[in-house]
Amino acid sequence: MVRIRVLVVDDHRIFAESLAAALAAEPDVDVSAAGSGPAALRCLERAAAEGRRFDVMLVDADLGVPVPDGRPAAPVQAVDEDGAVDGISLVSGVRSAQSQTRVVVLAEKDDPARAALALQASASGWVAKDCSLSRLLTVIRGVLRDETHLPPALLTGVLRELTAARRHRTESERLVESLTPREREVLRCMVAGLGRKAVAERLYLSPHTVRTHMQNVLGKLGVHSTLAAVALARRAGVGPVDLSGDVVERGGQLA
């Protein structure tokens, strides 16, 4: 018998233990539970090292602390200052690092906006926490056949959200394309969280020149703050500059 390895991730211990016990009663399911994002990442890493990857991960939509703008964070397995990882970011990180593991989000309530974010983060399904065990098992087995599962009542709202996100992404991409190569490099530094002085040191520019570039970036993107510029950049698919390697661009002239 082929067994399905399931990891339940929920910081409500009673719910996690109850769900794990119910799933464990199935003859073809092996189940483990984790009470936080970091604990889940440790479980996944340990299982991968032992050659026993999880097939499906069930993640609480309200796990941990949400990212500030409600969007999935970059697919890195990082925690915030309190050691928390929010549910949608966990989906993104796991699917990026272990693409074979399917992720299903468990939610207290229907939320088309967050369900759309989960799908954008590569989740395979969104299921109500109070659904029946038979329904949950159907979803688990379905996502292993590469099916995507959503409650019918959410479908219209999710499609609307995805269409709006695509439209916003297209507009964001158009705005980013209006930047010069140097301005795009400055924007990538901003996405990486670098301040004006750090950007100046990295690109061999004066702080005054960097300030001018940053002002030009904000103006061309039509925003009024660095946070808004970073959010727009992420929608357009602009990633952070690589801080681990050597500085590539050295052509800027000091003002």
N, C-alpha and C positions, 0 to 999 in steps of 0.2 A: 504494500500500500504506500503510495506517495503521500508524504505528510506535508502539510502547509505550516511553515514557521511564521508566527504572528507576534509582533511586538506592540503592546498597548502602551501609549504614552499619555498620561493624564495626571495632573497634580492633585486631583481629588482621590485620595487613597481608597476610600470605600468603593467608589465607582470603578476605579481601575481594577481593584481586586475582584469585585463581583463580576465584571465583564471577563476578566481573565479566567476565572473559575468556570463561567458558563461556556466559554470557547474551549477550554481544556477538556470538557466533557465530550466533545466531538472526537470520534475515533481517528480522524485524519488531521487533527490540528495540534500542534505544539505551540504553546503560548508563554511569553514572558511579559513582564510589566516594568515600566520605568516611571518615576514620579516627577521628572523634569526633563527639559531639553538636554542639558549636559549629561544626565544619566542615560538618556536614550542614545546619545552619540557614543558614549562609552560602551553600551551594549552592542551597538552596531559595529564598532571597531573591534571589539573582542570577538564577536561572532565571525567577522571577516577574517581575522587573523587565524581563527580555528577552522576556516573553510566551511562555516555553517551559516551563511548569510540568511537574513530574514527575507521571506517572500513578500510579506505585507506588513506595513506599519499603520496602526490606527492612532491618529493624533488629535488631541483635544484642540478645537479651534481657538479656545481662549487660554491656551497654555501660556504661562509666564507673562511677560510684559510686551505689549505690542510695540512695533517700531513707530517712530513719531508720526510719519505721514500715512500709516496704515498700509503701506505697500511692502511686498516682500523685500528683505534685505539682500545684499549681494550673497551669492551662494558660497559663503565661507562658514566653517564650523566654529563660530565665535560666540561668546556670551557677553552679556552686558555687565555693568559694574556690580550688579547684584547677583551675578551668576545665572541669569535667566535667559532663556531663548524662547521667543514667541512661536506659536504654532505654525504660522505661515512661513516664517523664515526657516524653521526646522524642515518643512517640506522642501523648500528650495535647496537647502544645503544637502539634504539626504539624496534627493534626486540628482543633484550635480555630482556627488561623490560616489553614490552607489545606485546607478541607473537601473539595476535589476530589481531593486526593491520598490514595490508599488506602495503608494501612500494614499490612505483614505482619511478624510477629515471628519471628525465627529463634532457635531454642533448642538448647542442648546436650542437654537432657534434658526429659522430660515433667514438667510441674509444674502440676497443676490450679489451685493457688492463684494462681500468677503468670499463668497463661493467663487466668484469670478477671479479674485486674487489668488485663491487656492489653485484653480485650474491653470492660471498663468504661471504659477510656481511649479507646475507639473504634477499636481495631485491627480489621482485617477478617479476620485469620487468625493462626494459630500453627503453625509448621512446624519439624520437626526439621532441624538443620543437615546431617545426613547423609542426608537424603532424596535421591531421584534428581532429576536435572535435569528430566526429563519431569514429575515430580510437582510440582516448584516452578513450572514454566511453567503447568501446569494451574491452580495456585492463583493465580498472577499474573493469568492471563486471567479466572479465575472472579471474583476480587474486583472486577474492572472491570465485571462484570455485577451488582455489588452482592451477591455471594454471600459467606457467612462460612465459612471453612474451619478445621476442627479435626481433629486425628487422632482416629479413632474411639475409641481407648483412653482418650482424655482426656475424652470427652463427658460421661460420668456424673459424674466428679469436678468438672468445670467447672460443670455444672448445680447440683451440691450447693453449691459455693462461691458461686455467684450467688444461690441461694436463701437461704443463710445471710447473705450481705451485705445482701440485701433485708430480711431480718428484723431485722438489726442496725440498718439504716438507719431502719426504721420505729420501733424502740425509741428510737434517738437523736433522731429528729424529735419523738417524744412528750415526751422529756425537755427538749428545747430549747423546746418550746411552753409548758412550765411556767414559763419565765422571764418576768419583767416586761419591758416594752419597754426600760427603762434597762439591765437586766441583759443583754439581748440585744445592746445596743449595746456594752456593756463586753466581752462575749464576742467580738464582731466585732473589737474593738481587740486583744484577746488573740490572735486568729487572725492579725492583721496583724503580730504580734510586738512590740507596744508594751508597755513596762513600766508600773508603777503611776504613776510621775511623768508619763510621756507621756500616759497615759490621762486623768489629772487635768487636765492642761493642755488637752487636746483637748476634753473635755466640760465644762470650767469647774467642776470639782468639787475638793474637797480630797483629798489623798492618803489621808486617813483614810476618807473616804466611799468612795473607789475600792477601798480594801482591803476594806471591808465588802461592797461589791458583788461583788468577786472571790470572797470567801469564800462568799457566798450562791450564786454561780454554781457553784462546785465542789460545794457541798452538794447543790444541786438536781440536778446532773448525776450525782452519786454517784461522783465521782472525787476524787483526792487531790493532783493536780498540774496546773499550767497546761498541760503537754504533753499530758496525758490529756484535758483539757477541749478543747484545740484539735483533737486527733484525733477526738473524738466530734463536735465541731462540723462538721468536714469531712465526716464520714459523713452528717450530717444535711443537708448541702448549704449550710451557713453559710459565706459567703465573708468575706474580710477587709474591714474598713472602708476606704473610698477615702481614701488619704493624699494624693492629688494635689489635691483640691479644698478648698474652705473648710470649716470646722467648721459642721456643720448644727445640732446640738443645743446649745442654750445655756441650757436651762431648769433645770439642776441647781443646787441651793442649797448654798452652802458650809457644811460642818459646823463 
